Amino acid sequence: MDIKEYFSRISYRGSYDKPDLATLVDIFQHHIRAVPFENLSIHCGEGIELDLEATYDKIVRKNRGGWCMENNHLLSWVLKTLGYDITLLGGRVYIPENNAYEDELDHLLLKVVLDGKSYIVDGGFGMAYQMWQPMELISGKDQPQTPGVFRFLEESGTWYLEKVKRKQLVPNQSISTSHNVEEEVCRQVYLFTLEPRDIEEFRTCNTHLQTAPDSLFVTKSICSLQTADGIRALVGWKLTEIKYNYKDNMDLVEIRMLADEEVEKTLKEKFNVTLDKKFVPINTSRFSLF
């Protein structure tokens, strides 16, 4: 870990001599605005590894992004290096089309203990359900953030994350967003427990998610990045840009379909991503990301 090289990658110029909450929030926000949530390797014929040095090389030196097992694993290394008390946790993502959570572990997140309080740090969910600040681990408390109101609910040792959504203004209704965007007010995001995990426990899931024919990440090419006031995402050929709280508790959602020849240019200009190998976009899953 070359902490200065990492800070250069995320354009962080603040202090880091004291592992406090303010520093954690600042580094975290720089990370999610610089490092995309993406699975483009799968659609370039590359494998996604869990080796920390490979992840560091990919995200820091090659200016790429990654999914939860890359982003949060790297973040855990950064925060441990700075003196934070970090625990890896495992979760299962909610699938709205099935009205159920995944059966197996498929999400890596972090617990940070600071001054006797526990916080969840998750820089690897992406899209419109990406938290913008570490969340205090308290059940039933609304925690308003720019993307919306997040909260945890705890039941018999299992913690559930959900997000209250705003209404959406979608000027281009012809290529609208999700199946029930108007009806859906609150979305379950994922569940997790506080059982400490090791990265080795995610190897099976890491392989499954990039090889199973019905995996969301095989059936959709995804690149999303948080911005100063919203999010932009390229899913297949569909570019979605959201401006949070555009007016009257409403998010502005602008959607555009790209031509093949626009895709790589858009990745470079909108996400600062340049790929080494030929990228083949795909979007065949009905799973809703918004």
Disulfide bonds with the S-S distance in Angstrom:
none
